[in-house]
């Protein structure tokens, strides 16, 4: 009997349970966003996402695909945690009923922590339903302890994942320290550049991620993190003051709409005070003078006070960094172990499975390690840009960006414009965005037509960094025609970096 298959089965059931909850969660969020985008568009403002993407917000497909983000983060983390809890309760404590009390406290405590900034029924359901399903399934399917189950076989699934965690973490920390960047950013960039975008299958995964990642992201963003918000200013008799307040709000992407529309921020005025309300609840009072002098501080405070999803965001990121890779390992280990059970004797196949999984983990790390194997200093960047190895060319482009080298002084970069390697074109767009050479502007604009959305997004970002206002019209036109939300998000941020602000169509 396969003693590890029950773990994969219980985890899979936890993922399936989470996917059902997450699909509903994202669907409701999409419906709410659709109403907001419709109101913004009707008021004459530029909506993000545009009408081409907004039409998908009421469809089931984006909710299902977007829900995978929570399934592979929160779902993975909770499933692994509660399989471990079931194993500990069964194997170490013999299913002692008294020890269900601390487990129950953990279960209720996690759900309570997620609601510490405001109650959310659907967020609570992740932490109530998924643990119950996984814990019960693991106990039901867990095989009885055998007398000949020696410690080597017991630890054979654990040693590889522990060693791989140490090795991967050491690589990411070493690279982060070397390049003075954050651990998570380095790991994410390296997996994307050297693992996913280096092969056709990985490119499809990357494309799927960037196509659907903003749907679940909208679920738990604070107001400060949202691209566009709605507001309504009421009860201010002095129209000049009212217009001044609205202008300030527009600067921070709070767009004035009709009072009957869904409102993120409602400002009501008395003789000498402004009241900031969120869904009928007053969040803060401030004087006119204080608001005009410390507008950013007031709006930041308002966003923080209305943010109910801070703990859920933190839990999601933690589960993505820890739960997802462990879940992936469990599924691979159980699958290989199941196959080897028919091919190899029972005394050896657990150890061989562990060794094979360890080698697979090292093989996945190898492209990241090779990609970061060498550094490029300012003296040999030009030579490295012409290297026959695409990894070396990317390192050279990273050096151009990190060290502020003018890419326009290195004409060899023109060959990279048509490189078959997506990461190379991505980092070239980043380098062109840092450039201040007038001749590189048109090359950056050319990359807006790149077939890969990652490159297009970075080209938009680069146009914003360059600060050349002549790009505004081009960006606006491309937002109107784009069918990719991620590209629109970068394009809108570029507009804001260039000093462009929203105005109703009638006033433009």
MIKOL-636386 format. One record per residue (C-alpha): x, y, z; residue in one letter. Coordinates in pm, whole numbers, plus 50000, padded with zeros to 5 digits. Layout:
N
     px     py     pz  code
      X      Y      Z     A
...
REM end
This chain:
508
     px     py     pz  code
  50000  50000  50000     X
  50130  50347  49914     X
  50175  50518  50250     X
  50222  50863  50099     X
  49934  50876  49856     X
  49685  50974  50129     X
  49874  51301  50181     X
  49843  51397  49815     X
  49475  51297  49812     X
  49396  51507  50120     X
  49590  51805  49985     X
  49418  51776  49648     X
  49077  51772  49819     X
  49181  52084  50011     X
  49282  52255  49688     X
  48953  52161  49525     X
  48758  52296  49822     X
  48954  52620  49816     X
  48903  52654  49441     X
  48525  52647  49486     X
  48542  52920  49752     X
  48799  53123  49556     X
  48597  53113  49234     X
  48297  53257  49416     X
  48521  53512  49590     X
  48675  53639  49266     X
  48340  53633  49085     X
  48181  53860  49347     X
  48484  54090  49338     X
  48467  54103  48957     X
  48098  54193  48969     X
  48171  54475  49214     X
  48457  54599  48996     X
  48232  54587  48688     X
  47986  54822  48858     X
  48268  55059  48953     X
  48421  55058  48605     X
  48079  55116  48446     X
  48012  55416  48670     X
  48357  55561  48600     X
  48307  55520  48227     X
  47958  55676  48239     X
  48103  55975  48426     X
  48337  56035  48132     X
  48663  55914  48282     X
  48914  55669  48139     X
  48834  55327  48293     X
  49097  55071  48393     X
  49041  54798  48290     X
  48896  54921  47963     X
  48568  54808  47809     X
  48733  54512  47632     X
  48844  54358  47962     X
  48551  54487  48168     X
  48312  54284  47954     X
  48476  53969  48096     X
  48419  54067  48459     X
  48071  53913  48463     X
  48190  53588  48306     X
  48266  53264  48488     X
  48599  53192  48315     X
  48808  53477  48463     X
  48670  53400  48811     X
  48767  53035  48776     X
  49116  53114  48644     X
  49170  53397  48889     X
  49061  53173  49175     X
  49359  52947  49106     X
  49580  53214  49263     X
  49413  53165  49601     X
  49394  52789  49551     X
  49771  52763  49498     X
  49853  53002  49781     X
  49599  52999  50066     X
  49463  52659  49963     X
  49810  52505  49940     X
  49928  52652  50270     X
  49619  52551  50467     X
  49614  52202  50315     X
  49976  52129  50404     X
  49934  52272  50755     X
  49627  52063  50838     X
  49766  51742  50690     X
  50061  51793  50924     X
  49822  51854  51215     X
  49637  51532  51135     X
  49963  51338  51116     X
  50087  51480  51449     X
  49756  51405  51623     X
  49748  51048  51490     X
  50113  50940  51492     X
  50254  51130  51791     X
  49951  51156  52022     X
  49745  50851  51928     X
  49434  51058  51849     X
  49402  51172  52209     X
  49075  51369  52222     X
  49215  51612  52479     X
  49466  51735  52222     X
  49186  51839  51989     X
  49146  52146  52212     X
  49473  52318  52102     X
  49403  52219  51743     X
  49056  52371  51773     X
  49204  52687  51920     X
  49447  52705  51626     X
  49160  52656  51381     X
  48938  52924  51536     X
  49233  53156  51607     X
  49344  53162  51243     X
  48992  53247  51128     X
  48965  53518  51394     X
  49301  53667  51292     X
  49183  53702  50933     X
  48888  53909  51059     X
  49087  54128  51298     X
  49038  54432  51072     X
  48676  54361  50982     X
  48457  54057  50932     X
  48448  53893  50590     X
  48231  53580  50555     X
  48405  53451  50244     X
  48757  53502  50382     X
  48646  53323  50699     X
  48523  53030  50492     X
  48875  52962  50362     X
  49001  52915  50717     X
  48698  52723  50844     X
  48597  52492  50559     X
  48933  52397  50403     X
  49098  52288  50733     X
  48792  52079  50826     X
  48791  51902  50490     X
  49166  51836  50486     X
  49192  51729  50849     X
  48900  51489  50818     X
  49018  51343  50486     X
  49375  51293  50609     X
  49254  51104  50918     X
  49018  50892  50711     X
  49275  50794  50449     X
  49581  50772  50674     X
  49703  50408  50683     X
  49764  50230  51011     X
  50115  50235  51151     X
  50313  49925  51054     X
  50562  49751  51279     X
  50834  49741  51015     X
  50801  50110  50921     X
  51160  50209  51007     X
  51272  50567  51064     X
  51464  50585  50734     X
  51149  50522  50534     X
  50951  50755  50760     X
  51189  51044  50694     X
  51251  50973  50326     X
  50992  51230  50206     X
  51111  51495  50455     X
  51488  51505  50400     X
  51471  51613  50033     X
  51228  51901  50090     X
  51429  52027  50388     X
  51754  52018  50192     X
  51595  52177  49886     X
  51447  52455  50101     X
  51790  52530  50248     X
  51961  52527  49907     X
  51696  52740  49729     X
  51681  52987  50017     X
  52060  53016  50027     X
  52069  53088  49653     X
  51799  53355  49677     X
  51955  53520  49983     X
  52302  53520  49827     X
  52169  53669  49505     X
  51957  53927  49690     X
  52257  54038  49896     X
  52478  54053  49590     X
  52235  54264  49390     X
  52094  54460  49686     X
  51738  54352  49621     X
  51465  54178  49821     X
  51456  53801  49865     X
  51107  53764  49713     X
  51180  53991  49415     X
  51499  53806  49325     X
  51333  53466  49353     X
  51034  53576  49147     X
  51247  53739  48875     X
  51483  53443  48846     X
  51203  53185  48826     X
  51030  53394  48560     X
  51341  53476  48353     X
  51545  53156  48372     X
  51286  52886  48441     X
  50949  52985  48295     X
  51047  53204  48000     X
  51320  52967  47886     X
  51080  52707  47743     X
  50740  52691  47566     X
  50555  52529  47858     X
  50688  52785  48104     X
  50589  53066  47868     X
  50230  52942  47873     X
  50233  52938  48254     X
  50376  53290  48257     X
  50117  53409  48006     X
  49835  53257  48212     X
  49963  53421  48530     X
  49983  53771  48384     X
  49654  53735  48200     X
  49456  53650  48514     X
  49657  53771  48816     X
  49484  54109  48847     X
  49140  53952  48892     X
  49227  53796  49231     X
  49450  54092  49320     X
  49144  54319  49318     X
  48987  54100  49586     X
  49212  54214  49868     X
  49361  54546  49760     X
  49330  54843  49992     X
  49195  55166  49844     X
  49550  55302  49810     X
  49643  54996  49604     X
  49346  55014  49367     X
  49404  55184  49033     X
  49079  55385  49037     X
  48835  55467  49315     X
  48499  55647  49319     X
  48407  55940  49539     X
  48129  56190  49595     X
  48157  56535  49750     X
  47831  56656  49905     X
  47694  56951  50106     X
  47962  57206  50014     X
  47793  57532  49918     X
  48110  57708  49804     X
  48154  57564  49454     X
  48514  57685  49433     X
  48603  57488  49748     X
  48412  57185  49620     X
  48603  57194  49290     X
  48933  57228  49477     X
  48852  56921  49686     X
  48750  56725  49377     X
  49072  56824  49200     X
  49275  56694  49494     X
  49079  56369  49496     X
  49127  56322  49122     X
  49502  56368  49172     X
  49491  56057  49394     X
  49263  55873  49149     X
  48942  55916  49349     X
  48702  56004  49069     X
  48385  56206  49146     X
  48069  56026  49035     X
  47696  56056  49100     X
  47578  55992  49456     X
  47363  55695  49351     X
  47668  55506  49219     X
  47889  55267  49423     X
  48106  55500  49632     X
  48445  55427  49787     X
  48477  55768  49955     X
  48199  56007  50043     X
  48288  56348  50181     X
  48023  56540  50370     X
  48077  56893  50496     X
  47957  57096  50791     X
  48044  57455  50878     X
  48410  57388  50952     X
  48465  57010  50920     X
  48490  56748  50648     X
  48364  56397  50726     X
  48509  56103  50535     X
  48266  55813  50502     X
  48299  55460  50372     X
  47982  55264  50296     X
  47778  55477  50532     X
  48031  55468  50818     X
  48221  55781  50918     X
  48594  55706  50926     X
  48744  56043  51017     X
  48675  56413  51067     X
  48917  56683  50960     X
  48919  57055  50905     X
  48939  57211  50560     X
  49281  57352  50642     X
  49420  57020  50759     X
  49291  56837  50454     X
  49435  57092  50211     X
  49775  57087  50384     X
  49801  56712  50452     X
  49582  56560  50183     X
  49801  56254  50121     X
  49821  56176  50493     X
  49442  56200  50527     X
  49372  55972  50231     X
  49636  55721  50340     X
  49478  55707  50685     X
  49134  55665  50529     X
  49262  55376  50316     X
  49423  55205  50615     X
  49109  55238  50826     X
  48889  55087  50557     X
  49126  54802  50472     X
  48977  54473  50594     X
  49216  54243  50410     X
  49561  54319  50554     X
  49598  53987  50742     X
  49455  53794  50446     X
  49710  53954  50209     X
  49996  53862  50442     X
  49868  53506  50479     X
  49833  53471  50101     X
  50191  53581  50033     X
  50328  53354  50308     X
  50132  53056  50173     X
  50250  53132  49819     X
  50616  53132  49927     X
  50590  52823  50150     X
  50268  52633  50085     X
  50283  52623  49706     X
  50635  52474  49668     X
  50569  52219  49943     X
  50239  52122  49780     X
  50412  52084  49444     X
  50674  51863  49610     X
  50408  51648  49780     X
  50225  51591  49452     X
  50543  51500  49263     X
  50667  51274  49543     X
  50335  51089  49572     X
  50309  51042  49195     X
  50662  50904  49157     X
  50621  50693  49470     X
  50299  50544  49332     X
  50463  50449  49001     X
  50778  50310  49165     X
  50561  50096  49393     X
  50489  49874  49093     X
  50847  49869  48962     X
  51079  49850  49264     X
  51078  49650  49583     X
  50902  49804  49886     X
  51225  49829  50088     X
  51389  50071  49851     X
  51139  50270  49653     X
  51075  50534  49922     X
  51443  50622  49937     X
  51477  50623  49559     X
  51171  50847  49525     X
  51318  51094  49775     X
  51651  51096  49593     X
  51481  51151  49256     X
  51270  51439  49392     X
  51585  51597  49533     X
  51753  51575  49192     X
  51447  51728  49025     X
  51462  52019  49271     X
  51830  52074  49194     X
  51762  52053  48821     X
  51500  52328  48851     X
  51747  52544  49041     X
  52028  52490  48789     X
  51899  52742  48527     X
  51868  53008  48798     X
  52218  52937  48922     X
  52366  52936  48572     X
  52187  53259  48487     X
  52344  53431  48788     X
  52682  53260  48761     X
  52876  53562  48643     X
  52868  53934  48701     X
  52927  54201  48445     X
  53116  54518  48532     X
  53097  54849  48352     X
  53420  54780  48164     X
  53295  54475  47973     X
  52922  54543  47935     X
  52953  54605  47563     X
  53131  54275  47517     X
  52877  54090  47730     X
  52587  54239  47533     X
  52729  54069  47223     X
  52777  53733  47396     X
  52649  53420  47225     X
  52479  53317  47551     X
  52146  53483  47623     X
  52194  53448  47999     X
  52512  53655  47977     X
  52337  53919  47767     X
  52061  53945  48029     X
  52320  53987  48303     X
  52475  54268  48100     X
  52136  54439  48065     X
  52081  54403  48439     X
  52415  54577  48492     X
  52309  54855  48257     X
  51995  54908  48467     X
  52156  54865  48810     X
  52460  55081  48740     X
  52291  55352  48536     X
  52490  55286  48220     X
  52357  55467  47912     X
  52232  55196  47676     X
  52229  55448  47391     X
  52610  55451  47400     X
  52614  55077  47327     X
  52473  55037  46973     X
  52503  54659  46994     X
  52168  54665  47179     X
  51983  54707  46845     X
  52027  54335  46775     X
  51841  54257  47095     X
  51522  54423  46971     X
  51435  54105  46780     X
  51583  53853  47022     X
  51387  53526  47045     X
  51435  53533  47424     X
  51156  53716  47609     X
  51366  53804  47920     X
  51624  53968  47697     X
  51366  54197  47535     X
  51211  54260  47879     X
  51539  54381  48029     X
  51616  54579  47714     X
  51287  54767  47760     X
  51390  54836  48118     X
  51730  54966  48007     X
  51571  55187  47738     X
  51341  55327  48004     X
  51646  55434  48205     X
  51806  55592  47897     X
  51813  55967  47839     X
  51946  55944  47486     X
  51683  56091  47246     X
  51753  55827  46985     X
  51642  55542  47211     X
  51287  55675  47249     X
  51160  55529  46922     X
  51314  55192  47004     X
  51121  55186  47331     X
  50799  55277  47149     X
  50866  54993  46904     X
  50867  54747  47195     X
  50506  54845  47268     X
  50422  54621  46971     X
  50612  54324  47113     X
  50408  54000  47107     X
  50479  53927  47474     X
  50283  54120  47743     X
  50576  54128  47988     X
  50783  54322  47737     X
  50494  54557  47654     X
  50432  54629  48022     X
  50797  54715  48079     X
  50797  54938  47769     X
  50503  55132  47915     X
  50687  55157  48245     X
  50994  55287  48064     X
  50798  55559  47888     X
  50676  55678  48225     X
  51028  55681  48365     X
  51166  55882  48075     X
  50926  56167  48146     X
  50870  56264  47781     X
  50516  56395  47765     X
  50490  56333  47392     X
  50424  55969  47483     X
  50089  56054  47648     X
  49876  56042  47333     X
  50033  55715  47219     X
  49972  55554  47559     X
  49610  55672  47571     X
  49541  55526  47227     X
  49694  55192  47324     X
  49492  55171  47646     X
  49176  55208  47439     X
  49268  54918  47210     X
  49448  54685  47451     X
  49288  54356  47552     X
  49539  54287  47832     X
  49459  54424  48177     X
  49817  54397  48299     X
  49940  54611  48010     X
  49667  54867  48076     X
  49769  54887  48442     X
  50130  54963  48350     X
  50018  55207  48082     X
  49798  55397  48327     X
  50083  55420  48580     X
  50303  55554  48301     X
  50044  55824  48226     X
  50041  55927  48591     X
  50423  55937  48598     X
  50407  56173  48301     X
  50182  56411  48493     X
  49857  56320  48316     X
  49542  56328  48529     X
  49186  56213  48480     X
  48923  56458  48358     X
  48569  56392  48240     X
  48552  56366  47862     X
  48323  56669  47847     X
  48588  56888  48007     X
  48884  56768  47801     X
REM end
